[in-house]
Amino acid sequence: MKKIVCALFALLSVLSLSAQETKKGLENVELKNLKNEPQMLPYFGEKHLLIFYVDPDRHKQNEDFTIEIEQNHAAEGDNIEGFGVLNLKDTMLPNGIIRTMARKRTEKNGATVLADHDRILSKAWGLGDCNNKFVLMLVSRDGEMLYLRKGELTEEDKAEFYRIVALYR
């Protein structure tokens, strides 16, 4: 009986360690910059990240809201960094043309934009179907997904976004 209890205790310890390992959170991933060079997600593990993961076919989805965020500086602060990721796997448009257009725009506004050619971010973070969707995420510096919405944002989604961002600025 004592051996069974010891074996169960050992098994529970191993399972507990495995569960703790899986709770580490999201991992940084390597994508491409707009010059098609490898790049890790900027500031991952250093700051909270506001990520706009956009299918170029639906780049105008939530456009008014993204302009509102920029104009109100709602997602700015010493502890938060925002950037865009183009979901190039789910578009019918030529990737080179999309990168060129994005480069021209980022030269004007100074934004950071990366390219995901093979749903790397979506797969690594378990985002599911992001085709034809604008995906808005807030990820803590500890790799915890704090906010995730896909598609057209409702007024309730926007209010929740502002509430959560205010906690992490």
Secondary structure, DSSP 8 states (H G I E B T S, - for coil): -HHHHHHHHHHHHHHHHHHHHHTT-----EEE-TTS-EEE-TTTTTSEEEEEEE-GGGTTTTHHHHHHHHHHTTT-BTTEEEEEEEE-TT-SS-HHHHHHHHHHHHHHH---EEEESSSHHHHHTT----TT-EEEEEE-TTS-EEEEEESS--HHHHHHHHHHHHHH-
